[in-house]
Amino acid sequence: MRLFKKLIAASAITLLGISVAAAQETLKIGHIIVTSGPLKGPGEPSIAAVDLAVAKINGSGGVNGKMIEIIRFDSASDPKQASLGARKLAKDDGVIAILGPFSSGEAAVAFNVAEREKIVMMSNASSAPGLTDGKEWAWRLTEDEGKQFARLLKTLQQRDVPRAKAEIVYVSDERIANVVGTKLYPALMGKFGISHGEPVAITYKSFDLAPQIAPVVAANPDLVAVAGLPENAAKTIRELKRQGFNGTMIGSQIFSDPNILELFGDLAEGTTFMAGFHKDSSPAAAEFNEKFIAENAARGIRKLGAHHTDAQSYDAMFLFAQVMKEQGITGDPAKLAKERTAFRDGLKTVSFSGILGQNLCFSGTDAELPGYVITIKDGAWTLLDTHAADSCG
């Protein structure tokens, strides 16, 4: 019996050793995704972007001799689930860092987990102003909505687009659209000397927008600024045009998805907005765009092009790989806390080049990224102006 117990104990120790050794064979990165709920449309395609990046990195030998392993958690567009996912990935799965969550609403909750667990969480899409203020572990590879919309207004000013009077329509139950429509748009229009009416709220479940849109059109504005994710922005724009609005529809980067060419249809001519990614900005960007469209098609997802959140997801993995290489990250569970700190510190001074731009860096924990002013002309996504990334401070 004693011999049997010794054999069992020895086997357990051996298996434990194999388990630990196996855990060190990969560099584990968490990924909070959305495959259901209101964020499914804009969020799910970015999974393919991450997979394309990881396949390319691992196909070139990985990082520090090890392959990157992605461990995913689906938030279902729910901030509480995003927070739960962050805790699971940090505590149970022992990942080095986390990509995500997707939205500003999710990030506002989940970023608190990053601070408590002392693990870098980098959102690929949350762009509400101030989300990372005062935080050390909450990072964003996306550009602030306020900065992007200010760039758009600057372009309109430089080109002397009629802008004396504007109206604002926003989707009240989308966190980012609510912030943009009630706070950001009014404040920035004031700075640029554009008068505007009281922001008009709609909901993403609204069936008939006619009552809300009628007074907007009756005000006869030069501009209507729309704040909403693509599908809801499309409903708003269709109703504006149906009621006879002939001015310019504008927006920040919330609805800047190439799929709006189909969602908005013929009514979108002249709509002008900000985007954080433009496929023609470099050969590498164009190559990614084509592969991204094909990969999503293979997964049954129709995309006309990559949204900036897709490009940001793609570049985030190469950024993670660069920082892990520069910091000598091993993935050893015994060094996890130390390596998470090294990963964070590496981001502070990194200079990164990818499909988003060259020599990119972070001010605090927010990336400084370029912006592209896009207008829909003759049914096509057309570049109107480019704004370089700000310097890091």
N, C-alpha and C positions, 0 to 999 in steps of 0.2 A: 504493500500500500504506500509506504514512504517513497519507494522508488517511483511509483506511478505519479505521486504528487510532485516529485522533483522533475519528472519528465514533463508534466503539464506546465509547471512553473517555467521551466526552461523554454518550452514551446511558446508560452505567452510572451516571454521576454524577447524571443527571436521574432515573433510576429509583430511586437511593438516596434522593434528595431526596423523591420521591413516597412512598417506603416510610416514611421517618421522619415525614413529614407525616401519613401515614395512621395511624401508631402514636400520634400525638398527638391524633387525633380522638376517642378514647375514654379513659375512666378505667378501667383494667383492675384487676379484683379477682379473686383466686384463690379457688377453692372446692373443698375436699377433700370428696368425697362417698362414700357407700357404697351400692352397688347389688347386692351379693352378699355371701355369708358370713353369720355369725351376727347381724350388725348391720343386715342388709337391712331387716327388718321395722320397727324403730323409726327407722332412719336415712333410708331412701329417700324417704318422704313429705316430708321437710323441703326437698327440692329444689324442690317446687312452691311452698313458702312463700317461698323466695328469689326464684323467678321472678315471683311475684305482686308482691313488693316492688319488684323492679327495673322491672317493667312500669309500676308506678304512678309511680316516680321519673322514669323516662325519659319517660313520657307527660306529665309536668308540666314538661318542659324539661330534665331531667337535672340535672347539678351543674356550676356554673361554665361553663355553655354547652356542656357535653359529656355524651354518653351514658355510662352505666355499662355496661361489658362484663364478663361473667362468663366466666372460663376455668376449666374443671373438670378434676379429676383423681380417678379412682375408686380408693380404697384397698382395695376388696374386703374391708374389715374387718380388714386386716392392718397392724399397727404399722410394719413395715418398709416397706410400700408407702406408708403415710401420710408417712413420712420422705422417701422418694424423691419423692413428689408435692410436698412442701414445697420441696425443692431445685429441682425442675424449674420450679415456678411462680415461685420467687424469682430463679433464675439465667437460665433460658431464656426464660420468658414475660414477665419484667420487670413483675410485678404490683405495685401499690402496697401492698396488704395481702392477707391470706389469711383467709377464713372457714373454720373447721374446724381440725383434724380432729374427728370426731364423738365418739369414746369416750375414756375416761380412759387406756386402754391405748395407743391411738394417740397421744394427746397427750403421754404420758410420754416417747415417743421423738421425735416430730416437733417438740415445743417446743424441743428442743436445736438444731434447724436454724434456728428463728426467732432464737435468740440468736446463732448464728454468722453468719447472713446479715443480721442487723439489719433484720428485717422483722416487723411486727406480725402475729401469728397469733392469731386469736380463736376459741376453741372454742365451739360452740353447745350442747354437751351434757356435756362431761367434768366431773364433779362430785366426783371423789375428793379428799379433803382434802389440801392442801399441794402440789398439782401446780405451782403458779406461784411457790412460795416462792423468793425470791432471783433472780427473773427480771425482765427489763425489757421484753422483746418478746413474751412469752407472756401472753395475756389471755384472760379467760373471761366470756362473757355468759350465765352460768348460776349457780345458787346452790349453795354447798357442801352436800353430803349431810349433814354433821354438824349444821350449823345448822338445816337443814330437819327432821331427825329430832328434834332437841331441841325444836323448836316443836311437833311432834306430841305428844311426851311431856308437854310443858307443858299442852297442851289436855286430854289424858287426865287429868292431875292436877287441873286446874281443874274438870273435870266429874265427878271422882271415879269414873272408870271402873275396875272391878276390875283390879288390876295388881300384886298382891303377888308373883306368880311368872310367869316367862316362859320360853319356849324360842325358839331361833334356828335357822332353816334358811337356808342360802345356797348359791348355785350357784358351785362352786369354780373353774370354768374361765372365768368372766366376771370380768375384773379388778376392775371396780367392785363387783360383788356380793361378791367375795372380801374386799375391803378393808372393805366395809360390814358383812358378816356376822361377820368375825373380830376386827375392831378397833373400828369405830365403834359398832355396836349394844351390845356388852358394856360399853364405856366409858361411854356415855351412860345405859344402864340403871343402872349403878352409881351415877352421879351423882344419879339420880332415885329411888334406893332400891328398885329392882326387882331381885329375885334372879332368876338365870337359870342354866340348865344349860350344858353345853359345846356350842358351836355345831355343828350337824349339816351336813355337806357332801353335796351332790348334784352331779351333772354335767349339762350341758345335753343330753347324749346318753343320759342314764339312761332306761331303758324302764320298769322296775318300781321305784317308789319305796317300796313297802310296807315293806321291811326297815328303811330309814332313818327312815321316819315313825312306825313303830309305837312306839318308845320315847318319841318326842316326845308322842304322844297319851297314852301310859301315865303320863307324868309329871303329867297333869291340870293344865296351866298355865292361867292366866287369859288370857295373851296368847301368840301365836306371831308373832314378827317374821320376815318373809320378805324375803330379799334376792335379787333376780333380775330379769332383763328379762321383759317381759309373758308370753311363751309358757312360759317355765320357771316363773315364779311361778304361772301357771295350773295347771300339772301338780302343783305342790306343794300348792296350795290344794284342788284336787279330791281329792287323796289324803288330806289332813287331814280333809276333810269325810266322805269315804268311810269312814274309820276311826272316825268319831264325835266329832271335836273340836267342842266347843260354845262355846268361848271366842271372843275377838276376834282376828282376824288383822290385823296392822298392817305397815306398810312405809314406807320413805322414798320419795323421788320416782322411784326407778328404774323401777317398773312402773306409774307413774301415767299410763297411756295410756287415753283413753276407749274404745279397742277392748277393754279388759279386761271390759267389760260383756258382750261375747259370749264372750271367751276363758274367763272365770271362770264364766259362766252363773248359774243359780239358786243355786249353792253359795256365791256371794260375798257374800250379804246380810250387812251389818254390817262388812265389810272396810273398814279405815280407814287412810288414807295421806296423804302430802304431795304437793302439786302446785305447780309454779311458775307455772302459768297457769290462769285460770278464765274461761271464755267470757262469763260474766255480770258480769265486773268492770267493764266499760264498754261503751258502744255500739260503739266501734271494735273492741274485742275480739270482740264478737258478730258484727260484720260480717266480720272476718277469718276467724273460725271457719267461717262459712257458705261463703265463697269458697274456703277451703282444702279443705273437704269436696268441693265441686263440682269443683275443679281436679284433685284426685287421682282422683276418679271418672272424669273425662275421660281420665286416664292409665291407667285400669284398676286403680287402687288403692282398696280400700274402707277408708274412715276414718269412724269415728263422731264424730270431733271432733279438734281439734288437741292434740297433746302439747305440754308446755311447751318441748321442744326445737324444735318447729316454730315456735312463737311467738317463741322466741329467735332463730331463723334469720331470721324476717321482720323483727323489730326490728333485728337486727344490720345489715341493709342500710340502713335509715333512719339508724341511728347512724353508719355509715360515710359516708353521704352528708352528714350534718350536719357531721361532722369535716372532711371534704374541703372543704366550702364554707367553714367557718370558717377553715381554714388556707390557703385559696387554692390548693389542689392543682390542678396543670395536667395532669399525666400526661406531661410532657416527659421523654423518656428521659435527656436530659442532666442533669436535675435529680432523678433517681430516688432516689439516696441521701439527698439533702437533704429530699425530700418524704416519704420513708418516716419519717424522724426527726420531721418536723413532724406527721405523722399520729399517731405515738406520743405526742408531747407534747400534742397536742390532746385525746387521750383522758384525760389526767391531770386535766384540769379541766372536762371536759364535764358538762353537766347535760342529760339526755335524757328525753323523754317519749314513750311509745309504748303498745302494747297490753299490755306487761308492767307498766306503772305510770307514775307521774308523777315528774318531777325525779329520775331515777335517776342514779347516779354509781358511781365505782369506788373501792374501798379497796385501795391498791396496784394490782394488775392484775386483781382480781376484782370483778365487779359486786355491788352490794348490791341484792337483789331481794326482793319480798314473797313470802309463802308462804301456801298455801291448804290447810286440812285438809279432806279429802274423805272421805265415807263412802258406801257403796253402800246405799241405802235403797229398798225396793220396786222393786228392779231398776234404779234410776236413780243417776246421778252427782250427789251431793247435798253442798252446801257446809255444813260443820260449824263452821268457824272461819277467821278471817283474821288473818295476822300481817304487820304493815307492814314494809317494808324498813328495815334498820338505816341509821343515818347513816354517811356516809363519813368516814374518818379517815386 
